[in-house]
């Protein structure tokens, strides 16, 4: 028995029929190709950025954004509080709505 896989073509490029997984905190630096990874805190307004290349050299391409979030928010009183994690640290590159 032969199984045929559907393949879509867009502008001459072959695309797999499998939808792309949305990016979230479990995604790794391997999944995001932006040269600059921006980080923001919605709660306190802190902003910053990292060079992707430097993050990969220091932590490897398999480091998750969850781990990067915790490292970025070190010292934040909201990250470890009696009420749990209330820190608003996030990465705009993980939010597809931020690209618009």
SULDA-V732950 format. One record per backbone hydrogen bond with DSSP energy under -1.0 kcal/mol. NH is the residue of the N-H (numbers start at 1). CO is the residue of the C=O. Records with the same first field share a line. If there is no record, write none. Layout:
# SULDA-V732950
NH=CO + CO
This chain:
# SULDA-V732950
8=15
10=13
13=10
15=8
27=24
29=63
30=61
31=28
37=50
39=48
40=90
41=46
42=88
45=41
48=39
50=37
52=35
55=51
56=52
57=53
58=54
59=55
60=56
63=60
65=27
66=25
68=64
69=65
70=66
71=67
72=68
73=69
76=73
84=81
86=78
90=40
94=91
95=92
98=95
